[in-house]
Amino acid sequence: MATLMVTIALIAVVVGPSLLTGQPLLIAVGAVLAGAILLGARRAATLARRH
């Protein structure tokens, strides 16, 4: 749950200002970063359950 909250905060920090300025590159970078964080969190949770 904490990982999800951190991910949402990072998305807001990265994507929020880029939406205001309308820079599509920053929006794309924010989306890729958020996706990578979510995938990493899922993998970490899966590995933690296995041990």
N, C-alpha and C positions, 0 to 999 in steps of 0.2 A: 504494500500500500504506500509506503514511503517513497519507493522508487517511482510509482505512478505520479505522486505529488511533485517530485523533483522534475520529472519529465514535463509535466504540465507547466511548471514554472519556467523551465528552459524554453519551451515553445513560446510562452508569452513574452519572455525577454527578447528572443531572437526575432520572432515573426511580428510582434506588436509594432515596433518602430518601422519595420519595412512595409507594413500595410499602410501606415500613415504617410510614408514617403512615396509609396507606389513603385518601389524598385523590385522588379520581378526576380532578379538574381538573388537578392537577400531572402525573398519568400521561398525560393527553391532551396537555398542552402538551409534555411530553417526547417523545411519539411524533411529534407534528407537527414539532418541532424536528429530531429525528433524520431524518425523511423529507426535510425541506428541505435539510439538510446533505448527505444522500446524493444528492439530485437535483442540487444545486450541484456536488458533486464529479464526478458523471458528466458534466455539461455542460462543466466545466473540462477534464476529461480528453479529451473529444471535440474541443473547440476546440484543445487542445494538439496533438492528432494531426494536425489539418488543416493546421497551419502548418508 
